Amino acid sequence: MEIAKLVADVQGMTVIAVALILGLGALGTAIGFALLGGKFLEGAARQPEMIPTLQVKMFIVAGLLDAVTMIGVGIALFFTFANPFLGPVQALAH
């Protein structure tokens, strides 16, 4: 019974960690997009002839912002479906 409680504790803490990874990743991406869009509009208003160049750079940085979030999603999926923290607990059971 003690092993079952330990497994439940590890899984519960993993769920909290996954929620933090996804939530903070989404928050960081949202803040990044807000700053990026604001600076793009500011630069476009100051120099309208630079809009095409600024737009290309904005989309490149937006792709990098999304890539960071997708890496966080990948790590969260790894912790959800192949939890490395359960290995030592399962070794105790045998």
N, C-alpha and C positions, 0 to 999 in steps of 0.2 A: 504494500500500500504506500510505503514511503517513496518508492521509485515513481509510482504514478503521480504523486503530488509534486515530485521534483520535475518530472516531464511537463506537467501542467504549468509549473512556475516558469520553466524555460520557454515554453511556447507562448505564455502570456507576455513575458518580457520581450520576446521576439516580435510579437504583434505590435507592442508599443514602439519598438525600435523601427519597424517598417513604417508605421504611421508617421513617426518623426522624419524619417528619410524622405518620404513622399511629400509630406506637408511642408517641410522646410525647403525642399527642392522646388516645389511649386511657388512658394513665397519668393524665393530668390529669383526665379525666372520671371515672375510678375514684376518685381521691382526692377530687374534688368531691362525688361521690355519697356517699362514706363520711362526709365532714364534714357534708353536708346531712342524711343520715339520722340521724347521731348527735345533731346539734343539734335535729332534729325530735323525737326520742324524749326528749331532755332537757327540751325545752319542754313536751311533752305530759305528762311525769311531774310537772313543777312546777305546771302549770295545766291540768288535764284539760278544763275548760270551753272552752279555746281550741283544742282539737284541730281542729274544722272549719276555722277560719281559718288555722291553721298548715299544715293539709294542703293547702289551696288554694295558699298561697304556696310550699309545698315543690314541688308539681307544676309551678308556673310556673318556678321556678328550675331544676328538673330538665329542663324543656323547653329552657331557655336553655343548659344544659350540653350537651345533645345537639346543639343547633344549632351550637355551636362545633366539636364533633367532625365534624359533617356538612360544615361549611365546609372543614375539613382534608381530608376525603375528596374533596371536589370539587377542591381544589387538587392533591391527589395524582393524581387522575384526569387533570387537565389536563396535569401534568408527564409522566404516563405515555403518553398518547395524542397529545398535541399539544405535544411538547417544544420550547419556544422557544429552547433552547440549541443545538439542532442546526441552526438557520437559518444562523448564521455559518459553521459547519463545511461545510455543503452549498454555501454560496456560494464557499468556497475550492476546492471540487471542480470548479466550472464555470469 
